[in-house]
């Protein structure tokens, strides 16, 4: 079968809208997941035993269940508990919850990598716990966990394809819809693969750029 580019060019408007929705849900999901994950990590490190146990249960529950199942429960099962969400809102919330546990584990390992002597010195100097986290621990740990964060962000980008299951008009839903209308599944799936390849490659390049910038900054600081 010969690739027919007109099937794509004639629907560039729909494809652009789908790509925009994908980017919006991806960025919003990453931002929500990172914020929730950071809060969980802080509570795990500095909270009490019961709180840590509850958070560990939450983390293991989310990690042990597929994202697709979580999405179904949130969107289709939510009304049974009085939670009625629009598809896009449910998708962003689901992506944020799913990513939060992985962000939490990354941040937790980053916190634990900071020598305890620094925290003890901060206590002696009268630095509050919040100031210690913001000014001492976060700047150091972000250097160590940056590669893991970039990897997680790219994974969440690919997970946005699952959002088409709950009728979010993102790129995957748009391209499969075009394929169903025209029976040109080869063309549409190839374009879909290329689009995600470009997004992932750009994310990886940005991560490498940040790593190099951070590395040069640390070298200047040490000299």
C-alpha positions in Angstrom: 0.0 0.0 0.0 1.4 3.4 -1.0 1.5 6.1 1.6 -1.0 8.9 0.8 0.1 12.1 2.5 -3.1 13.9 1.4 -5.0 11.9 4.0 -2.9 13.7 6.6 -2.6 17.1 5.1 -6.3 17.5 4.6 -6.9 17.0 8.3 -4.0 19.0 9.7 -6.4 21.2 11.7 -7.9 18.2 13.6 -4.4 16.7 14.1 -3.1 20.0 15.5 -6.0 20.2 17.9 -5.3 16.7 19.1 -1.6 17.4 19.6 -2.5 20.5 21.6 -4.8 18.5 23.8 -2.1 15.9 24.3 0.4 18.6 25.3 -2.1 20.2 27.7 -2.9 17.0 29.5 0.7 16.0 29.6 2.0 19.2 31.1 -0.9 19.5 33.5 -0.5 15.8 34.6 3.2 16.2 35.1 2.8 19.4 37.1 0.1 17.8 39.3 2.1 14.6 39.7 5.3 16.4 40.7 3.5 18.6 43.2 1.7 15.7 44.9 4.8 13.6 44.7 6.9 16.2 46.4 4.4 16.6 49.2 4.2 12.8 49.7 8.0 12.6 49.8 8.3 15.4 52.3 5.6 13.7 54.5 7.4 10.4 54.2 10.7 11.7 55.3 9.6 14.0 58.0 6.2 12.6 59.0 5.3 10.1 61.8 5.2 6.3 61.5 1.4 6.1 60.9 1.5 8.7 58.2 4.4 7.0 56.5 2.5 3.7 56.6 -0.6 5.3 55.0 1.4 6.9 52.3 3.3 3.7 51.6 -0.1 1.9 51.2 -1.2 4.6 48.7 2.0 4.3 46.8 1.9 0.5 46.6 -1.8 0.6 45.6 -1.3 2.9 42.7 1.9 1.2 41.5 0.2 -2.3 41.7 -2.7 -1.3 39.4 -2.7 -0.5 35.7 -3.2 3.1 34.7 -6.0 2.1 32.4 -7.9 0.5 35.3 -7.4 3.6 37.5 -8.7 5.8 34.7 -11.8 3.7 34.3 -12.5 3.8 38.0 -12.0 7.6 38.1 -14.1 8.4 35.1 -16.8 5.7 34.9 -16.8 4.7 38.5 -16.6 8.2 39.9 -20.3 9.0 39.6 -21.1 6.0 41.9 -19.3 8.0 44.6 -20.7 11.4 43.7 -17.7 12.3 41.7 -18.6 13.4 38.2 -15.8 14.8 36.1 -15.4 15.9 32.5 -13.2 13.6 30.4 -10.3 16.0 30.2 -10.4 16.8 34.0 -10.5 13.1 34.8 -7.6 12.4 32.4 -5.4 15.1 34.0 -6.3 14.0 37.5 -5.7 10.4 36.6 -2.4 11.1 35.0 -1.4 13.3 38.0 -2.3 10.6 40.6 -0.6 7.9 38.6 2.6 9.9 38.2 2.6 11.2 41.8 3.7 7.9 43.3 6.7 7.6 41.0 7.6 11.3 41.6 7.3 10.6 45.3 9.8 7.7 45.2 12.2 9.8 43.1 12.0 12.7 45.5 12.2 10.4 48.6 15.5 8.9 47.4 16.7 12.4 46.6 16.0 13.5 50.2 17.6 10.4 51.6 20.8 11.0 49.6 21.5 14.3 51.5 23.9 13.7 54.4 22.2 13.9 57.8 25.0 16.1 59.1 23.7 19.0 57.0 20.2 18.7 58.6 21.7 18.6 62.1 23.8 21.7 61.3 20.7 23.4 60.0 18.9 22.6 63.3 21.8 24.0 65.3 21.6 27.2 63.2 17.9 27.6 63.9 16.9 27.0 60.3 13.3 25.9 60.0 12.3 22.6 58.5 10.7 24.3 55.5 13.8 26.5 54.9 16.0 23.4 55.1 14.0 21.6 52.5 13.8 24.6 50.1 17.3 26.0 50.4 19.5 23.0 51.4 17.9 19.7 50.3 16.0 20.5 47.1 18.9 22.3 45.2 21.3 19.3 45.9 18.8 16.5 45.3 17.5 17.9 42.0 21.0 17.5 40.6 21.0 13.8 41.5 17.4 13.0 40.5 17.2 15.0 37.2 17.8 11.9 34.9 15.1 10.0 36.7 12.7 12.9 36.5 13.3 13.3 32.8 12.7 9.5 32.3 9.4 9.7 34.2 8.2 12.7 32.2 8.8 10.9 29.0 6.9 7.9 30.3 3.9 10.1 31.2 4.0 11.5 27.7 3.4 8.1 26.3 0.7 7.3 28.9 -1.4 10.2 27.4 -2.3 7.8 24.6 -4.4 5.9 27.1 -6.6 8.9 27.7 -8.4 8.3 24.4 -10.2 5.4 26.1 -12.3 8.0 28.1 -13.1 10.0 24.9 -10.5 12.8 25.4 -9.8 14.2 21.9 -6.1 13.9 22.2 -3.7 12.9 19.4 -4.3 9.1 19.6 -8.0 9.4 19.5 -7.9 11.9 16.5 -5.5 9.7 14.5 -7.4 6.5 15.2 -10.6 8.3 14.2 -9.1 9.4 10.9 -8.0 5.8 10.4 -11.4 4.4 11.0 -13.0 6.9 8.6 -10.5 6.4 5.7 -9.3 2.9 6.5 -5.8 4.3 6.2 -4.5 2.8 9.4 -0.9 2.6 8.1 -0.7 6.3 7.4 -2.4 7.4 10.6 -0.4 5.1 12.9 2.9 6.1 11.3 2.1 9.7 11.9 1.1 8.9 15.5 4.4 7.1 16.1 6.4 9.9 14.6 4.6 12.5 16.7 5.3 10.7 19.9 8.9 10.1 18.8 9.4 13.8 18.3 7.9 14.6 21.7 10.0 12.0 23.5 13.1 13.1 21.6 12.5 16.8 22.5 12.0 15.9 26.2 15.2 13.8 26.2 17.2 16.6 24.5 15.9 19.1 27.0 16.9 16.8 29.9 20.4 16.4 28.5 20.7 20.1 28.1 19.6 20.7 31.7 22.1 18.0 32.9 24.9 19.7 31.1 24.0 23.1 32.5 23.8 21.8 36.0 27.1 19.9 35.6 28.9 23.1 34.4 27.3 25.1 37.3 28.6 22.5 39.8 32.1 22.7 38.3 32.1 26.5 38.6 30.9 26.2 42.2 33.6 23.7 43.1 36.4 25.8 41.5 
